């Protein structure tokens, strides 16, 4: 079996993820070996410049300009720049449990296993890489817009990143096999995809190789993640439990049982030891009241809000008003207005207008359609309304926007 890289110091948390880092593009410069990181959420990393290595649970991957990594909550990441190199990294926290809730596409156990076991670094070459890198640039531009509507669109962009990443990662399946991985990586993947089951070091050893012992499994985890078997297994279960906290109606005893804890008290004690707070306090912190820019997480408290945003996005070119939404979603129009004001500090009409303008931008950039036709195609009642709304959001007219985009293409 391949020998993995040994972890020489304890991994740190909340470096790239946490309540204040969702839907934010982080730009990080690294010129020396960075302390290993182990987060509660997954995150995307784009290597903008410089090169080095990403070491993930003991397995080393080339990190070249244009490469993208998707690091999961089960993976310890060490970043090692090449000698004399400074690496510029763009990082996006990807809370995929919440995003799948938000977009009504629940992560099944099979799909989650596929995500965890995929190759964690792709590129720089690949059919989907140009589009993926473009999404990072667009995400960067959206981060400069402080509106809540822009935050909703950023969440959609993260889902697009996931889609493109998965498409490209599929091409690595034949060459990225479990048998070729270092032992620490193989052991961690096996546990990560079966953490809710009754596992022991011996049962994992037997499943991976007849020649493997429980002691070898424990040692492999210790040197590549900094945790022994029980510590690693408990952490993965607690990470899964934390994602279930987002579904506010689930009781903690049910969550504890579903992630593999037989005794509620054990779950509470272990959770507090790991996070420094009770499950109730942790959930309260993550499900923010909407202050400090955390409106995004508060949206999940209202099925009506999630349903409405999804409906607006899918029907942005149609005529939509409060009555239309009320009939389509069986919800009170007055209640909807109150909840939108509470969550976004704006009305659904402003969110809809932003969706329509973004759609119009794409048409202005990629087609020669007249502006008046684009206004109709984008769902605006008149070209005057379209031009006024476009100016309010972008600070330029549709025609000037098209001109600027075409000039950029010539200069590129």
Buried (B, 14 or more C-beta within 10 A) or exposed (E): BBEBBEBEEEBBEEBBBBBEBBBBBBEBEBEEBBEBBBBBBBBBBBBBEBBBBBBBBBBBBBBBBBBBBBBBBBBBBBBBBBEEBEBBBBBBBBBBBBBBBBBEEEBEEEBBBBBBBBBBBBBBEBEBBEBBBEBBEBBBEBBEBEBBBBBBBBBBBBBBBBBBBBBBBEBBEEEBEEEEBBBBBBBBBBBBBBBBEEBEBBBBBBBBBEEBEBEBBBBBBBBBBBBBBEBBBBBBBBBBBBBBBBEEEBEBEEBBBBBBBEEBEEBBEBBBEBBEEEBEEBBEBBBBEBEEBBBBBBBBBBEBBBBBBBBBBEBBBEEBEBEBBBEEBEBEBEEBBEBBEBBBEBBBBBBBBBBBBBBBBEBBBEEEBEBBEBBBBBBBEEBEEBBEBBBEBBEEBBEEBBEBEEEEEEEE
